């Protein structure tokens, strides 16, 4: 394992690293630009020379061939004439010789035919010989810096800059200018060596500067370290009144504040310890915390009732000094500590009562650091278990009720069928008998509805979701509620949204929930000795990302004291109500991630319910949020005057 670095060493390394990074970056940029510029200059020189020779060659051929008769359809004769013209032209020869003689980067210049044979060469000995192919300098120029540096520091070589010669659109030769890397190396190396020397000197000076700066910067930390040593040793340092306003003075001041905070923490710790003692005193279970050498450091007040001695005699004592092995409880705990064996709710007898014991050994990184012992009265635990068992039985009763409801429906259906047969057989009965039969039929059907509602509420609901327009569902609710409203002389006013309200719901369940609330409103306005009558208003609209169905009646309203209970199962304010309708509606809306709420003003001026469902998608076109007061064109009114 590497030793930890001192702060001074880290500071020196950090400063040196930053300087090295900056110098290396600048050096790389400088060298890169230097090499690239020199390569550009060399290429431009070679290209310029090649074009000079190209123009001189074309001019020589135009002059020398003007008075020569040759057969243009004989390529061999044409090539011989061209070769002779080039070799005898004094201007081209002198141009090539001057280029090689005065340009340090130009190694040679040659004019070759399509087979690479030298028609004219700066070295007269190479005329007529085949000039070997050499790598083009263009590839070196376009290559990366690493390749260019290898060219400079590697073995000397010759690269060429070629230009093709054409006659009648067909190539017949090439001008090849050779560039030597010896001259490039002699020009670039001194400049690059100076750059490397500058970089090395900068890095060396940065190391010296970093050492000096670190000594100056870390010198004030010695006094800070001494104050921290006093602080860590528990000897709170006296505030330094001579602390300056610089960074060191600020740190010294903060250390003094830290010392004050430690004094405050000690006071808070004392207060917390007192609060913890109070909590332990009120804890119902007996709780004991032991160190790794089995000494008690935390004891709740309830332990006294299990052990039979005060807390003061147990704190700082070992488990063997606290428990007596003559009792079942003491023998169990001592054996578990000796064997290092945890206990999980072991039940023992203690003075005529049952006690549950739990023992957990606390470890950190595989090493024991303590143990926690819990003792609780088993009687209270058994009472809780009895309550759980009671809840389980109530659930079973609920399932049984559901089964009974299913069984009750069968004879009800049979009674309905036979009653209908009886009515058919007794067509000419007196009105009083017919009235009794109608009452029996009505009550049987009401009983069937109650049983069916009970069945629906107790069975799991499987949603059959489909994307529908909520307006269509509400229209069906209006149609279904109209006969009952008409029978009691109640008007139904329907305000519908101008745009579709797409929702992903089980249409039957939503229809049932809305119909329950609508019929409740009708019943509220028709109940009592003097029915109120009035208007039931049903509105559909979009509010934000929700589709809202509002059902408002003009009945007596809902008293404030029962507002929080109306959605409870079996709660009803009607003499013949079942207390299931609103509960079922609430459940249906919850299953659809929606909500149902009662308007805050529904106490004396009727009741207003809002059924909220999430919109499947936002309606485009006109605004989906509708004010029912401005929907005169979309209002549908179902009037029923009653008899």
MOVEN-V396461 format. One line per field, one symbol per residue. burial: b if it has 24 or more other C-alpha atoms within 12 Angstrom, else e. A space follows every 10 residues. Layout:
# MOVEN-V396461
burial=???
This chain:
# MOVEN-V396461
burial=eeeeeeeeee bbbebbeebb eebbeebeee bbebbbebbb ebbebbbbbb bbbbebbbeb beebbeeeee eeeeeeeebe bbbebbbebe bbbebbbebb eebebbbbbb bbbeebbbbb bbeeeebeee beeeebbeeb beeeeeebbe bbbeeebbbb bbbbbeeeee ebbbbbbbbb bbbbbeebbe ebeebeeebe ebbeebbeeb beebeeebee eeebeebbee beeeeebeee eeeeeeeeee bbbebbeebe eeeeeeeeee eeeeeeeeeb eeeebbbbbb beebbbbbbb bbbbbbbeee beebbeebbb ebbeeeebbb ebbbebbeee ebbeebbbeb eeeebbbbbb beeeeeeeeb bbbbbbbbee eeeeeeeeee eeeeeeeeee ebeebbeebe ebeeebeebe eeeeeeeeee eeeeeebeee beebeebbeb bbbbbbbbee eeeeeeebbb bbbbbebbbe bbebbbebbb bbbbbbbbbb bbbbbbbbbb bbbbbbbbbb bbbbbbbeee ebbbbbbbbb bbbeebbbbb bbbbbbbbee eeeeebbeee eebeeeebbb bbbbbbbbbb bbebbbbbee ebeeebbbbb bbbbbbeebe eeebbbebee eeeeebbbbe eee
